[in-house]
Amino acid sequence: MNVKEAVRLAKEYVLDLFAEEEINNLGLEEVEFYEGEQAWSVTVGFSRPWEVPNDMILASLAKPSCRSYKIVRIDDKAGQVKSIKNREVPA
């Protein structure tokens, strides 16, 4: 598996897993390959509808919208997602 395949798989997995929450603005944040484990670690970020201000004027005055970050761990050989974890971002 190459890096593009790992990122595609991670994004598809997150979209499917969180489909009921209607996430948006899904984007790649980080990707890393671990030789010893033969695994990819792909961090993606997204917004949830309740985290985005409805009023654009208020949005411009408020702090930046919150994003959720997930680390998706993928087995390189099997091409399967092994875990998904929260990635905490310092305030």
N, C-alpha and C positions, 0 to 999 in steps of 0.2 A: 504494500500500500504506500502511496506517496502522500505528501503533505496535503495536496488538494483533495484527495479522496478522504483523508482523515477529517478534514474540516467539513466537507460536504456531509459525511456520515454524522458528525457531531451536531451540525445544524438541523439535519432532518430528524434526528433523534429528539432533540430538544423541542422542535416544533410539534412533533407527534405527542410527546409526553405532556406538554403543557397546552395542548390544543383547547381544552375546555376553558382555560384562563384567557384565551384570545390575546396572547402576547404579540408585541410588535417591535419594530426596530431591532430585530435580531442581527447581531454583528460579531465578527471575530475580534477577539481581544488579544489572545496569545496562543501560541502553539509550540510544543516542545516534544522531541522524541527521546525516549529513555532506552539507550542501547541495551543495558543489562536486563531490563524487563521486557524488551521488545514491545513497548507500549507507547501510544501517543497520549499526550495530555493537551486537550484543546479547551481553552477558556472562551466562552461566548457570553455576551451581555445582551440583555433585552429589557424592554419596558412592559409593564402591565397596565391595563386601562385605568386602574384606580390610582396609579402613581403619577399620571400625567394630568396637569391642570387643564380644565375645560376652557377657560377664558384665556385667550392669547395675551391680553394686557396683563392679567395677573401672572401669567407664566413668565413674562419678561421681567416682572418685578420680583418674583419669587426666586428662591434658590434653584439651581439646576434640577431637572426632574431626576427622580431616583431611578436607578437601574439595578437589575438583579444580575449577578454573575454566577455562572455555573462552570465547573471544571468537569469535562467529560473525558473519561479514561477509556481508551480503545486498544484492544489487543491487536497488534499489527498483523500477525499471521492469520488469525481467525476472522479479522475484520468485524469484531463484535464489541459492542459497548460493554464494559465491565463495571463501571460505576459512574455516578453523577453526584457531585458534591457542591455545596455552596462555596463561593470564594468571597471571603469578607474583605471589604475595601476599607482602609483606615479613613476615618472622618476628617 
